[in-house]
Amino acid sequence: MEFPLLPSHVGKRGSLRHPPDDHKTDFTITDEIQRIQSNFPAKIICLQRIRFDYGAEEVRLAYFIIGKKPKMLGRWVWGQYATLMPIEDFKWIIQEAEKKSWW
C-alpha cells in the first residue's frame, strides 16, 4: 500500500506547557531525520533537533502513523505515546544524526 509523503517539519514552530503553573516555552524545529519503520510501513520515526527561544538545543524522538479514524483516515497523524522500533532503525537514525554533526 502506498502512503502519502510526510512533509518536513523543519522551520515549524511549537510550544510546550509546563505544569504546575502552565508556563509556556516556545521552540523551532531546526532539523529532522525521518525513517519509515522497517517492520511497519504505516509509521515514520522522526528525530527532531529543536532550538528553544531562550537558546537551548535538544532532540525529540517522535513518530507519525497513518490515521484510521474517519476524520484522519489515510493521513499522517502525530504519535502521542512512547514509540517502539527495531534496533536497526534506531541505529540508523543515530548514525544519520552523527553524519549531520548534531553532537
C-alpha positions as CSV (number, residue, x, y, z in Angstrom):
1,M,0.0,0.0,0.0
2,E,1.3,3.5,-0.9
3,F,1.3,6.2,1.7
4,P,1.5,9.9,1.3
5,L,4.8,11.6,1.8
6,L,5.4,13.1,5.3
7,P,6.3,16.7,4.8
8,S,9.4,18.2,6.6
9,H,8.8,19.9,9.9
10,V,12.0,22.0,9.7
11,G,11.2,25.6,10.5
12,K,7.9,24.7,12.2
13,R,7.3,26.5,15.5
14,G,5.8,24.9,18.5
15,S,5.4,25.3,22.3
16,L,5.5,23.3,25.4
17,R,3.3,23.8,28.5
18,H,5.0,23.1,31.9
19,P,2.9,22.1,35.0
20,P,2.0,23.1,37.6
21,D,1.9,26.8,36.5
22,D,1.3,26.1,32.8
23,H,4.4,28.1,31.8
24,K,4.9,28.2,28.0
25,T,8.2,27.6,26.3
26,D,8.4,28.2,22.5
27,F,10.7,26.4,20.1
28,T,11.6,25.9,16.4
29,I,12.4,22.6,14.7
30,T,15.8,23.3,13.1
31,D,16.5,19.9,11.5
32,E,14.8,16.5,11.2
33,I,15.7,12.9,10.3
34,Q,12.8,10.7,9.1
35,R,12.7,6.9,8.6
36,I,9.9,4.6,7.6
37,Q,9.8,1.9,10.3
38,S,11.3,-1.2,8.7
39,N,8.7,-3.6,10.0
40,F,5.6,-1.3,9.9
41,P,5.5,1.0,6.8
42,A,2.4,2.9,8.2
43,K,4.8,4.5,10.7
44,I,7.5,7.1,10.3
45,I,10.0,7.7,13.0
46,C,11.5,11.2,13.4
47,L,14.4,12.6,15.3
48,Q,14.0,16.3,15.5
49,R,16.6,18.9,16.5
50,I,14.8,21.7,18.4
51,R,16.0,25.1,19.4
52,F,14.2,26.9,22.3
53,D,13.7,30.6,22.0
54,Y,15.9,31.0,25.1
55,G,18.8,29.4,23.3
56,A,18.9,25.7,24.5
57,E,19.0,22.9,21.9
58,E,17.5,19.5,22.4
59,V,16.4,16.5,20.4
60,R,13.0,14.9,20.3
61,L,12.2,11.4,19.2
62,A,8.7,11.4,17.6
63,Y,6.6,9.3,15.2
64,F,3.7,9.6,12.9
65,I,1.2,6.9,11.9
66,I,-1.4,6.7,9.2
67,G,-4.8,7.7,10.7
68,K,-7.5,5.1,10.9
69,K,-10.5,7.1,12.2
70,P,-12.7,8.7,9.6
71,K,-11.6,12.3,10.2
72,M,-7.9,11.4,9.7
73,L,-8.2,8.3,7.5
74,G,-5.1,7.8,5.3
75,R,-3.3,10.9,6.6
76,W,-0.2,11.1,8.8
77,V,-1.1,11.7,12.5
78,W,1.2,12.7,15.4
79,G,2.0,9.7,17.6
80,Q,1.2,10.6,21.1
81,Y,2.7,7.7,23.0
82,A,6.3,6.4,23.6
83,T,7.4,4.6,20.4
84,L,8.9,1.2,19.9
85,M,11.1,0.4,17.0
86,P,13.5,-2.2,15.7
87,I,17.1,-1.7,17.0
88,E,18.4,-1.3,13.4
89,D,16.1,1.6,12.7
90,F,17.2,3.3,15.9
91,K,20.9,2.8,15.0
92,W,20.3,4.2,11.5
93,I,18.7,7.4,12.9
94,I,21.5,7.9,15.4
95,Q,24.1,7.4,12.6
96,E,22.3,10.0,10.5
97,A,22.4,12.5,13.3
98,E,26.1,11.9,13.7
99,K,26.7,12.4,10.0
100,K,24.9,15.8,10.4
101,S,27.1,16.6,13.3
102,W,24.2,17.1,15.7
103,W,26.5,16.3,18.6
